[in-house]
Amino acid sequence: MYIDGVPLTEKMWAIRRAIVPDVPGPGCEHRSCAVVQHRENLVGDVIEHASHGPDRTGFQSDALDGGSRNSWFMTTLCSLGDLGAAHSPSSRWLRGSFQAGTHVSPQNVTVAEWLDRWLLAASVQLKPSTTASYRAKVETYLKPALGSERLQALSPARLSAVWREMAEHGGKDGRPLSPRSVAFARGVLRKACADAVVERILEVNPVAGSRAPKADGKPKHVTWTGAQQRAFLEGIEASRWRPVWVLALATGLRRGELCGLTWDDVDLEAGVVSVERSTTQLGREVMTTSPKNHERRRVALEAHTISELRTWKKAQAVERLRAGGAYVDGGQVVVWEDGSPVLPDYLTKRFLSDQEGLKLPRMTLHGTRHTHATTLLREGVPVHIVAKRLGHKDASVTLNVYADAIPDDDTRAMDVFSRAVWEA
């Protein structure tokens, strides 16, 4: 809990008296109006305390001893009749919070308890894959580091220390944890604490002021040049999955979007693919959801990709006739010989195995998405067009990820200006 921007969890009288000046209340002979109050005196109760008579009320703030059953709390004593005028901004803030219904009462909820409650509630609106990813970060990093601590006792300073320790020793067997993983764990806790603020369990989000170790630049993505893409496709002529790799490189579709694609989504006459769904694999379970960020989109195809897909579709028609009634006709584009859909995890492994024997930088399947984006940007395609093809909500996301792929050619810009103005 914070008053006038100062966390009461510091548990120091000096701090509390610094923000609540020694101003006497009406009829009070004592200069200090900040006293220690036992838990059994509830918020708003009339408090009998020494020379402070029953005409004074106390407002409970934060626990001084970690919130045990016999917790002692810092309490501000003020005149019932003259609360706003006689005391500091802290007292006026307290009264205002009660009147506005925004007061946060002390609770003993631990970080682990709140994260479990939050994940259960948030999973209703999250995709299963997102929920699984959040839970992995909670169980692997957040609970071991913070699970037993009171949620209301978290402070930016404490969390900054946790992120630093996590970066240095939070990995497997005490090894350093990547800045990206630390940032992900921090992001999950920030979302959870933001909802705790909404639920009036926290006054402010302590994660917002915490500082995570900075990454050493942006993550480097392995991508292929145009010549390397052509060498790869020419080197896997015999692979069943060549059409899938052509489609991935030509569109930048995510793995799940490739697996979720149906022939009804592919208009070969118009040369357009409609991205309507995504297939996610969690262990042995496979589910279909909307694309990431719910960004359904249409992606144009070039001639070579259209030709490749026509050949692939004809081959599947032959396989359907050969299999007869045993053919699994689900309409998917990426299927086995019997029509059954390919699992996303298999597609990832197969893309790597198809690179074996080729003298190319080893690249993941997701690297085809980065390759598509960098190929277009290096050739001068506007960022907003690339963002639309990739399904980014905002072109700034594309610019942030692929800024180094955009040519920094000031001379070319001056040539364009010269032609537009002086040669028009």
C-alpha positions in Angstrom: 0.0 0.0 0.0 1.2 3.5 -0.8 0.4 6.9 0.8 1.6 10.0 -1.0 3.8 7.7 -3.1 5.6 6.2 -0.2 5.3 2.4 0.5 4.2 1.6 4.0 5.8 -1.8 3.7 9.1 -0.2 4.7 7.7 -0.7 8.2 9.6 2.2 9.6 8.2 4.8 12.0 10.5 7.3 10.6 9.0 6.9 7.1 5.5 7.1 8.4 6.1 10.2 10.4 7.8 11.8 7.5 4.6 11.6 5.4 2.2 12.2 8.3 3.5 15.4 9.9 3.2 15.8 13.7 0.0 17.8 13.5 -2.3 17.6 16.6 -5.9 16.9 16.1 -8.6 19.0 17.8 -8.5 18.4 21.6 -5.4 16.2 21.2 -2.4 17.1 23.4 -0.1 14.7 21.5 1.9 16.0 18.6 2.0 12.7 16.8 -1.2 11.2 15.4 0.4 8.0 14.0 0.2 5.0 16.3 0.5 1.3 16.1 -2.9 -0.4 16.0 -3.6 -4.1 16.7 -5.4 -6.2 14.0 -8.6 -6.6 16.1 -9.4 -2.9 15.7 -11.0 -3.0 12.3 -11.0 -0.2 9.7 -13.4 2.6 10.7 -13.9 1.3 14.3 -13.7 3.8 17.1 -10.4 3.3 18.9 -9.8 3.8 22.6 -6.1 4.7 22.9 -4.5 6.5 25.8 -5.5 10.1 25.8 -7.2 9.8 22.4 -10.9 9.5 23.4 -13.7 7.7 21.7 -14.3 10.7 19.5 -11.4 9.7 17.3 -11.3 7.1 14.5 -8.4 5.0 13.1 -7.7 4.0 9.5 -5.9 0.8 9.1 -3.0 0.8 6.7 -0.4 -1.9 6.1 0.9 -4.8 8.3 4.1 -4.3 10.1 5.0 -7.9 10.7 4.2 -9.8 7.5 0.4 -10.2 8.1 0.3 -13.0 10.7 -2.8 -13.7 12.8 -1.5 -11.2 15.5 -0.6 -8.6 13.0 0.0 -5.0 14.1 -0.9 -2.3 11.7 0.1 1.3 11.2 -3.0 3.4 12.0 -3.7 7.1 11.6 -5.8 8.7 14.4 -7.9 11.6 13.4 -10.8 13.6 14.6 -14.1 12.3 13.4 -15.5 15.8 12.9 -12.4 17.5 11.5 -10.6 14.7 9.6 -10.0 16.6 6.3 -9.0 20.0 7.6 -6.8 19.1 10.6 -4.5 16.6 9.0 -2.0 16.1 6.2 -2.7 15.1 2.6 -2.3 11.5 3.7 -5.3 11.7 6.0 -7.4 13.4 3.3 -6.3 10.7 0.9 -7.4 7.9 3.4 -10.8 9.5 3.9 -11.3 10.0 0.2 -10.4 6.3 -0.5 -13.1 5.2 1.9 -15.7 7.5 0.5 -14.8 6.6 -3.1 -14.8 2.8 -2.3 -11.2 2.5 -3.5 -9.7 1.6 -0.1 -7.5 -1.6 -0.1 -7.8 -3.5 3.1 -4.9 -5.6 4.3 -5.0 -9.2 3.2 -2.7 -12.2 3.7 -3.0 -13.5 0.1 0.4 -14.9 -1.1 1.8 -14.4 -4.5 1.3 -18.1 -5.3 -2.3 -18.0 -4.2 -3.1 -15.0 -6.3 -1.3 -16.4 -9.4 -3.4 -19.6 -9.2 -6.6 -17.6 -8.8 -5.6 -15.2 -11.6 -4.7 -18.0 -14.1 -8.0 -19.8 -13.5 -9.9 -16.6 -14.2 -7.8 -15.4 -17.1 -7.9 -18.8 -18.9 -11.5 -18.1 -19.8 -10.3 -15.4 -22.2 -6.9 -16.8 -23.1 -6.0 -19.3 -25.8 -5.0 -22.7 -24.4 -1.4 -22.2 -25.7 -1.2 -18.8 -24.0 -2.5 -20.2 -20.7 0.0 -23.0 -20.8 2.9 -20.6 -21.6 1.8 -18.3 -18.6 1.5 -21.3 -16.3 5.0 -22.6 -17.3 6.5 -19.2 -16.3 4.5 -19.1 -13.0 5.5 -22.6 -12.0 9.1 -22.4 -13.2 10.1 -18.9 -12.2 7.6 -16.9 -10.2 6.4 -19.3 -7.6 9.9 -20.5 -6.6 11.1 -16.9 -6.3 8.1 -15.2 -4.8 5.3 -17.7 -4.1 5.4 -17.6 -0.3 5.5 -13.8 0.0 2.4 -11.6 0.7 1.2 -10.1 -2.5 0.6 -6.7 -0.8 4.2 -6.8 0.5 5.7 -6.7 -3.0 7.6 -3.5 -3.8 9.5 -2.4 -6.9 12.8 -2.7 -5.1 12.1 -6.2 -4.0 11.0 -7.3 -7.5 14.1 -5.6 -9.1 16.3 -7.8 -6.9 14.3 -10.9 -8.0 14.7 -10.1 -11.7 18.4 -9.6 -11.2 18.8 -12.9 -9.3 16.7 -14.6 -11.9 18.9 -13.3 -14.7 22.1 -14.5 -12.9 20.9 -17.9 -11.5 17.4 -18.5 -12.7 18.2 -21.0 -15.5 18.6 -24.7 -15.4 21.1 -25.9 -12.7 21.6 -22.3 -11.5 22.8 -21.0 -14.9 21.9 -17.5 -16.1 18.4 -17.0 -17.6 18.0 -15.1 -20.8 16.8 -11.5 -20.6 13.9 -12.6 -22.8 12.7 -15.2 -20.3 13.1 -12.8 -17.4 11.1 -10.2 -19.3 8.4 -12.8 -20.1 8.1 -13.8 -16.4 8.0 -10.1 -15.4 5.3 -9.5 -18.0 3.2 -12.4 -16.6 3.4 -11.0 -13.0 2.6 -7.5 -14.3 -0.6 -8.7 -15.8 -1.5 -10.6 -12.7 -0.8 -7.6 -10.5 -2.8 -5.3 -12.8 -5.8 -7.5 -12.3 -5.2 -7.5 -8.5 -5.4 -3.7 -8.7 -8.8 -4.0 -10.4 -9.9 -6.4 -7.7 -8.8 -3.9 -5.0 -6.3 -6.4 -3.6 -3.4 -4.0 -4.5 -3.4 -0.2 -4.5 -0.8 0.0 -7.2 1.1 -2.4 -9.5 4.5 -3.0 -7.9 5.8 -4.6 -11.1 5.5 -1.3 -13.0 8.3 0.4 -11.1 10.6 -2.6 -11.0 13.6 -2.9 -13.3 14.6 -6.0 -15.2 18.2 -6.5 -16.6 18.4 -5.0 -20.1 19.0 -7.4 -23.0 22.2 -7.0 -25.1 20.4 -5.7 -28.2 17.6 -7.3 -30.0 17.5 -11.1 -30.5 19.2 -12.2 -33.7 17.0 -14.1 -36.2 18.6 -16.6 -38.6 17.2 -15.9 -42.0 18.0 -16.9 -45.6 18.8 -14.7 -48.6 16.9 -15.1 -51.8 19.6 -17.3 -53.2 19.7 -19.5 -50.1 15.9 -19.9 -50.2 16.1 -21.1 -53.8 19.0 -23.4 -53.0 17.0 -25.0 -50.2 13.9 -25.6 -52.4 16.0 -27.0 -55.2 17.7 -29.3 -52.8 14.5 -30.9 -51.5 12.7 -31.7 -54.8 11.9 -35.2 -53.5 10.5 -34.1 -50.2 6.7 -34.5 -49.7 6.7 -31.3 -47.7 8.3 -29.0 -50.4 5.0 -27.3 -51.2 4.5 -26.5 -47.5 8.0 -24.9 -47.3 7.3 -22.9 -50.4 4.1 -21.6 -48.9 5.8 -20.8 -45.6 8.6 -18.8 -47.3 6.2 -17.0 -49.7 3.7 -15.9 -47.1 5.3 -15.8 -43.6 2.5 -17.9 -42.1 3.1 -19.2 -38.6 3.3 -22.9 -38.0 -0.2 -23.1 -36.5 -1.6 -21.1 -39.4 0.0 -23.5 -41.9 -1.5 -26.5 -40.1 -4.9 -24.9 -39.8 -5.2 -24.0 -43.5 -7.9 -25.7 -45.5 -8.3 -25.8 -49.3 -11.5 -23.7 -48.8 -9.1 -20.9 -47.6 -7.0 -21.1 -50.8 -8.3 -19.3 -53.9 -5.8 -20.4 -56.6 -7.6 -18.4 -59.3 -7.4 -15.1 -57.4 -4.0 -16.0 -55.9 -5.0 -15.4 -52.3 -4.8 -17.3 -49.0 -7.3 -16.5 -46.2 -5.8 -17.0 -42.8 -8.9 -17.9 -40.6 -7.6 -20.2 -37.9 -4.5 -21.7 -36.2 -3.8 -25.2 -35.0 -2.1 -25.5 -31.6 -0.5 -28.6 -30.1 -0.1 -29.0 -26.3 1.5 -32.4 -25.7 -0.7 -34.9 -27.5 -3.7 -32.6 -27.6 -4.5 -30.6 -30.7 -6.9 -27.7 -30.9 -7.9 -25.1 -33.4 -8.4 -21.4 -32.5 -8.4 -18.1 -34.2 -5.0 -16.8 -35.4 -2.7 -15.0 -33.0 -4.1 -11.7 -31.9 -7.3 -12.7 -33.7 -5.8 -11.2 -36.8 -7.6 -12.9 -39.7 -6.2 -11.7 -43.0 -5.8 -12.3 -46.7 -2.3 -12.9 -48.1 -1.6 -12.6 -51.8 0.4 -15.4 -53.6 2.9 -15.1 -56.4 2.9 -17.3 -59.5 5.5 -19.9 -58.4 3.6 -20.5 -55.1 0.3 -20.9 -56.9 1.8 -23.4 -59.3 3.3 -25.4 -56.4 -0.1 -25.5 -54.6 -1.9 -26.6 -57.8 0.5 -29.6 -58.1 0.1 -30.4 -54.4 -3.7 -30.3 -54.6 -3.7 -32.6 -57.7 -1.4 -35.1 -55.8 -3.8 -35.1 -52.9 -6.7 -35.9 -55.2 -4.8 -38.9 -56.5 -4.1 -40.1 -52.9 -7.8 -39.7 -52.1 -8.8 -42.0 -55.0 -6.1 -44.5 -54.0 -7.1 -44.7 -50.4 -10.9 -44.8 -51.1 -13.0 -44.9 -47.9 -9.9 -45.0 -45.7 -9.1 -41.4 -46.7 -9.5 -38.8 -43.9 -11.1 -35.9 -45.8 -10.9 -33.0 -43.4 -10.0 -30.5 -46.2 -6.7 -29.5 -44.7 -3.8 -28.4 -47.0 -1.0 -30.0 -44.9 -1.8 -33.7 -44.6 -0.4 -37.2 -44.9 -1.0 -39.6 -47.7 -4.2 -40.8 -46.0 -5.5 -37.3 -45.5 -4.9 -37.1 -41.8 -3.6 -33.7 -40.6 0.1 -33.3 -39.7 0.9 -32.3 -36.1 2.6 -28.9 -35.7 5.4 -30.4 -33.7 6.2 -32.9 -36.5 6.3 -30.0 -39.0 8.9 -28.2 -36.9 11.1 -31.3 -36.7 10.7 -32.1 -40.4 11.7 -28.7 -41.6 15.0 -29.1 -39.7 15.6 -32.6 -41.0 15.0 -31.5 -44.6 17.9 -29.1 -44.3 20.3 -31.9 -43.6 23.1 -32.2 -46.2 22.5 -28.7 -47.5 25.2 -26.1 -46.9 22.8 -23.5 -45.4 22.6 -21.7 -42.1 20.4 -23.9 -39.8 17.0 -22.2 -39.5 13.9 -23.1 -37.6 10.4 -23.2 -39.2 9.5 -19.9 -37.5 12.6 -18.5 -39.3 10.7 -18.8 -42.6 8.4 -16.0 -41.2 11.4 -13.8 -40.4 12.9 -14.6 -43.8 9.7 -13.6 -45.6 9.6 -10.3 -43.7 13.3 -9.4 -44.2 13.2 -10.3 -47.9 10.4 -7.9 -48.5 11.7 -5.1 -46.4 15.2 -5.3 -48.0 13.5 -4.9 -51.3 11.7 -1.7 -50.2 8.2 -3.0 -49.6 6.5 -0.5 -47.2 6.4 -1.6 -43.6 2.6 -1.4 -43.3 2.2 -3.9 -46.2 4.6 -6.3 -44.6 2.8 -5.9 -41.2 -0.5 -6.7 -42.9 0.9 -9.9 -44.5 2.4 -11.1 -41.2 -0.8 -10.3 -39.2 0.8 -7.8 -36.9 -1.8 -5.5 -35.2 0.4 -2.5 -35.7 3.2 -1.7 -38.1 5.3 -0.5 -35.2 5.6 -4.1 -34.1 7.0 -5.0 -37.5 9.3 -2.0 -37.4 10.6 -2.8 -34.0 11.4 -6.4 -34.9 12.8 -5.9 -38.3 14.3 -2.4 -38.2 17.7 -3.7 -39.1 16.4 -5.2 -42.3 15.2 -1.9 -43.7 17.8 -0.3 -46.0 19.3 2.9 -44.6 19.9 4.5 -48.0 19.9 8.2 -47.6 21.3 8.8 -51.1 18.4 6.8 -52.6 15.9 9.1 -50.7 17.6 12.2 -52.2 17.4 10.7 -55.7 13.6 10.1 -55.3 13.2 13.7 -54.0 15.2 15.1 -56.9 13.2 13.3 -59.5 9.8 14.2 -57.9 10.6 17.9 -57.7 13.1 18.9 -60.4 12.4 16.4 -63.1 8.6 16.4 -62.9 
